[in-house]
Amino acid sequence: MIISPPFLIARNANEAEDSWLARAMPLADSGTYPVSELLGWHGGIHLRAPSAGTGTEPIRAIADGTIAYVRQPTQQSDSHALNYLGWTDDGCVVLKHDTSIGADDTTETEVRFYSIYLHLNTIRSTVKPGEKIHRKAELGTAGSFEGTSGIIHFEIICDDANLKKLMGRNSGDLDTSKNGRTDAIFGEIFFKLPSTTQVYAQRPALNQTAGAGGTALGEELFVGIRYAAGDAKVTTYKADGKTLGNVLTEADAEYNLYATSAQIVTAYVGQADAPVQSAVYELLRFGRAVGPDPLKPADTPHWRQIATPTGTGWVNLNGSGVTKSSDADAPHWSGWHLLNEYQTDDSRCSITTIKKLLDANSDGINTLEEAASQLKKAPIINFLAGTICKFPTEWQKSTIATRWDWTTKESPPGSPANSVGSTTYLTQKDFVKFQSYAEALCFWDEAKLEGMEVAHWHFHPIRFIDHFRRCGWLSKREVIRATRKTVPENNKKTQVMTESGAITWEAMKSRLETASAKRPENIHIPIQKMCAKYLITTPLRIAHLWGQLAAETGRLELMVEGGADSYFDKYEPDTPQGDRLGNTTSGDGKRFKGRGLIQVTGRPNYTNYGTYRGRSFLTDETSAHLLTEAYNTCDASGWYWASKQRISLSNKKYLPLGKIGINYWADKGEKYLDRKEVTKCINPGLMHFDIRSACFGHASDVLNDNKDVSADYAAIIEPKT
């Protein structure tokens, strides 16, 4: 899923993600989630459009999708029902988003949700029902809400089945008695530590599950590891979500994942039961082995220094009783709460959790003043942002009179005059005007959103967007969109660069799904699993990978080095290229020809990758598995990406250049020289650099949050159906 805010603004230098999201989606004074100050359900938030020149930023699609509903705005009129309490624009667009967030084995975790944009005063002519739309495409402009200009109502909803796929469950808190889901793993990796977990002042040996002189943790805690920009951030949480102590930074821990996993394996040398590095890498990356390579011994330790109630100490995150999960599980200690207690004929919130939160003096009575004050407090705003609430839509015309009738009734005996519990907010005469106004904004019955019941699940849109921007998994549609339609070709005679090799949407889809003599079938999921495992999950890293794969595989067409058998004679032992590749046995040239997304070539590379996996790829039959088995085709390339160490020559000595892994070089940026440095990791001679650079630029345009595209952008045309 690739997702972004409905307003796009330039990011400041070194600006943190949460700061940028807050500036891109500034909250208006009205329209709080999930309830108003009257405790009436409100399924979205009101946003204030950021300024842009003499106007405001246009509203944009938050993700790829299909336009499900469009209502053009009503012309302003003082006598119209929409002029109740000041003019309110009724322009409305609803988008249906079908995407994916992970996979379990060979089945992709496909999800559907809807985004709703209301109070538009203009809608672009290109926005038509039934048409497909891309993320960042302009929808229209923010209109007025009750006399205040530049406001939109923004809402994200889904049905029961998709809630479970999106968040891993559809009721209650996360079950921490077992490990979390595997059909989606992303973002922060969590560990539930029992109170009996032993804490050590010094780290025990890498191959030891326990040390000497430990003390019990004393209480159940949760530890989160978030990898970003080369480092690891380690946070300790209490069960209520409050952090304990300081966030600990492990410098370069992300870049060093491959080296650290190798150190753990080395610690087992000489022992009868030693783990394979691939499984240990996953232990460090995901907290558990999730791929085809089992972790043996299963209790291979995972030592980390964490904040504890008494300071800091070392704990085994793969110890007895520890369970693992991730952001994809929407854990309750991260602030996620699923609330499903609603009345079908009443638009008031009756959920005790929310009512208590807004009852400032805890007298059991919710007043208007209390709610208005409480809804402005940061801790309460943050808590409510994590609530996922099921209740009926506020946009069904036929039920307005029934659901809002409570606003005309008297307060219960003994309650304050303006108690939210039920009071004379509106006279019968005023209610008629309110009803006409509310009904004029309704669209539910006309929209007929596929699969959606009147009562459905609502998310805080900012929290939803922030959450799934951590995902990094691309759907097939997003993969094809990130692939450039053509590639640049330099005419050797004229020295003029032209575009060639135009590819269709159907052809790219076929490359992801069907096998040929030059690629395995169903390559899409293994590619995405490779990216997740080796942390190629930021837009910049993915774009760099996609630029390199465009040249290495011909945009996913070829995953084996081409040529007749005689072509590989040049790789045989005792030939210059064969010796450089490390081939030692007759037949090695053909046997160890290049295979994979990034082609692994030569006996040493096949040997080293086999050792990493705990398998052998050294025979004619097994070496071919790097082509015929899609997981190997991709994982071998991820192994290369994570383990690559560039070397420089200084004073006649070969020294490491930069950190280990290509992510280090990808993180440098997107400029021309940055693209060259990444290319040198794969092809030091910069062969086909024009293709790599242009295809990087196109992928970056699709994946980044820039409003405009570069000269590299060349989209494959998507069929309308």
Secondary structure, DSSP 8 states (H G I E B T S, - for coil): -----SS-----TT--HHHHHHHHS-B-SS--SSB-TT-BB--SEEEE--EETTEE--EE-SSSEEEEEEE------TTSGGGTTS----EEEEEEEEEEEEEETTEEEEEEEEEEEEEEEEE-TT--TT-EE-TT-EEEEEEEETTEEEEEEEEEEE-HHHHHHHHS-SSSS--TTS---SS---SSEEEEE-TT-EEBSS---TT-S--SS-EE--S-EEEEEEEETTEEEEEEE-TTS-EEEEEEEETTTTTTHHHHHHHHHHHTTTSSS---HHHHHHHHHHSS--SSS--SSTT---EEEEEETTEEEEEETTSTT-EEEEGGG--GGGT-EEE----TT--B---HHHHHHT-TT-SS--BHHHHHHHTTSHHHHHHHHTEEEEEE-S--GGGHHHHTGGGGS---TTS-TTBTTS--SS-HHHHHHHHHHHHHH--HHHH--TT--SEEEEE-HHHHHHHHTT-----HHHHHHTSBSSEEEE-TTT--EEEE----HHHHHHHHH--BTTB-S--HHHHHHHHHHTT--SHHHHHHHHHHHHHHHTTTT--B----GGGGGGGSTTSHHHHHHT--STTHHHHT--BTTTTB-SHHHHHHHHHHHT----SHHHHTHHHHSHHHHHHHHHHHHHH--EEEEETTEEEEESSSSHHHHHTT-SSHHHHHHHHHHH-TT-TTHHHHHHHHHHHHHHHS--SS--TT--B------
